[in-house]
Every structure is written in structure tokens, then in C-alpha cells.
Amino acid sequence: MLGGPTTDRVRIERAREPEAERLAVAEEVRRGLFSSPRSIPSKLFYDDRGSALFEEITRLPEYYPTRTEIAILEERAGEIVAAVAPRELVELGSGSGRKIRLLLDAMTRAGRCESCVLLDVHEGSLTEAATALAEGYPGLRVRGVVGDFASDLRRLGPGGGRLALFLAGTVGNLDPSEVPGFLAAMARQLEPGDAFLVGFDLVKDHGRLHAAYNDSAGVTARFNRNILRVLNDALGADFEPDAFEHVAFYDPRAARIEMWLRASKEMRVRLPRAGCEVRLEAGEAIRSEISCKYTRASVEALLPATGLALGRWITDPAGDFALALLRPR
Ligand code: AVJ
């Protein structure tokens, strides 16, 4: 179907029907809010407003990961594509498209750019990204899967000639105890010769890490509070986002950033579509994100028993960010 009209080359699927998805989200939110510590699943950040705010974060002077990862890919995409020789690109969390294009361009130059699969929780950004790629790459077949990388990797289907991407350091949002299981699940969607390229934000000066999540323009604070609006929209909740304070800090022992929302007063929040009500004391906080920072050694320590081995380890000259090229053993 080379060069077919754009719409013939795009297919969007859902891992779950919208109603089942709503029930699953309600259950996850309820579980998080009544856990100790209280938490909200980070994947809920990315509605339309949240995705736009994250885009804004990527342009902040303090937020180095995005521009560093792009710089690495601008320099090394050709080498990565030469090492894997993929026909198909898979991206978990469809992002803004800039980075996947650097790899698709390298595949086009190598003469093997056939198909692309995007997996993302947010249907709006997924459909937009899939359509834009089909328009930008004549002949490319694009499949979008609305789903969660933590539970829906099987929807990707079997590999073969596949380079999968998990960029931006989003792997840092998983607890390290969950990472080996996640990598093993990805390994099951790969064939020998395929590869999984994973972006890891690296341990560095604590002041720079702190600043990246406490920007002076307050965009990260708005991004953080927006997750409460997402809960209001999705579950009919009545959080007052402005009554919560943005808190983010680096915990050197766990090598991770933690983001919290701290209630500035005592409150009672109703979440009718999750069938619950939460009472918060003044000063009580809800954790909205962890963002784990890695070293080459801590990445290698995750790999035994995953079915993946470390191939290339590519960093920027300053060692701020790494791309790990993982290969099925
Ligand atoms: C997109 C998940 C990689 O953890 O740095 C940015 C999200 N949170 N600022 C990260 C985020 C606060 C980001 N990831």
C-alpha cells in the first residue's frame, strides 16, 4: 500500500473499551488515595492540558532531559539504526514526535522504514501523533494503541525487525522494583535481533535535579496541580487545585525525585465516580510522581532475569542522560 492516502495507513485500537477504562482508572485512583502514603497514578498527568504543560516544561531552562536526549539522538540515531536494522519502530508514550522522527529519518535513509506502532494512554495525543507521522512519511503504516505501558505491552503483537523506544526517562516513573517485570514483558514482544532503546535520566548534582522540578516560572507546579483537575474531569471529583502546594525534592538515598501535592487546609474531597470520599488534614500530602535517576551500574543491576542485555550505552558528553540499547539475549 505504498503511498496510500494518509487515513488508509493509520489504525487506532484500544486496549480496553472506554467504559472498562473508566472503571479501571476509578479503581486505581481509589487504591492510591487510600494507600500509605496516598498517591495518584502519574499516567493521569497527560490529558490535553497536562500534555501541553509538559511540552512547556521541556522548554524550560532548568529542565535539561528533553533537549539532552534530542541532542544525543541527533548525533547517534544513524548509528543506532545501523546497529539494529529495523523495519518497524515502536514507541511507548507517544510524546511530541520530534525524537521518533530522528529515528524514522535514519530508517528512511537506510531504506527500511515500513511501519510504526505508538502506545499511549491518551487517545487524543495518540491519534494526533499517529496522523502526523502518516502525513510526514508517505508509505509508512502507523498503528496506534490506546493503552498503558505498564499493563498492555502484549497489544504490540509479535516483534521481528523491531526497534522499540521508551524515551524521556519515563522509565523513572516506575518503582525500580517494577522495572525488571516491565523489561521482561517488553522482551516477550521482541525477537532475536530486535532492540529496546530506553532513556534514563542520570544521577547528577542535586541542585540541578531539584531545579529541574522546581522551575522559577512555576510551570512544573501548574503541571502537578493539573492532575487534580484531571481527577475532577474523569471522576466528577471536587478537588480545589489551588488549595494544594507543589512540593518536589530529590531523595539521594533512593536516587529519585518525589513530587507531592500538599493540602494547605483541612478538606473533604468527594470522588463520586470512584465511589469514595477523602478527608485530608492541613499539611497532608499526596504523592503524584516519582522520577528515579540511574547510573550505568544501577541500570545493569536491573537486567538479570529480564531476557535483555545491555548493548550500547550512549550518553551526552556531560553524562546527564543515557540511552541504553537493550537486546534480547
Ligand atoms: C516525562 C516522566 C520523564 O519524570 O521528568 C517533568 C515528567 N514531571 N516534570 C519526568 C515530569 C515533572 C517527566 N517524564
Residues whose N, C-alpha, C, O or C-beta is under 5 A from the ligand:
A	BS01	AVJ	A168 G169 T170 N173 A212 S291
